[in-house]
Amino acid sequence: MEPALRDGEPVVVDLCDGRAARVGDVVLVLDREGRTVLHRVVARDAATLTTRGDAQLSDDVPVPHARILGRARVPRRNRARVTLARWLGR
């Protein structure tokens, strides 16, 4: 997720229903292999969300809303609030 998140940087994940996630949000996803992945939402429809890591060139396989565990945020960085949803990277 660099440069929006630095490697090893702590984040807070607020529980949310996948239907509440919007394009631009950084979400914690339970992928097909059962791993948790922190990626940005790049597209959505009524049944699925498509995510992609900020440093990746291709999208992830779309996942059902039920596989979204929550929305990530960085509480503070050098005493300043960091908004992950504003980083577009491309």
CORMO-V391437 format. One line per field, one symbol per residue. ss: DSSP state (h for helix, s for strand, l for the rest). phi: phi as a letter, one per 20 degrees, with the letter a starting at -180 (. if undefined). A space follows every 10 residues. Layout:
ss->???
phi->???
This chain:
ss->llllllllll lssssllhhh lllllsssss lllllsssss sssslllsss ssllllllll llsshhhsss ssssssslls sslhhhllll
phi->.fefcegnff cddegbfgfe fdgofecede ffeneecdce fdabbfdccd cbfgeeecff fgcfgfeeer debdfbclmd fddffefdmc
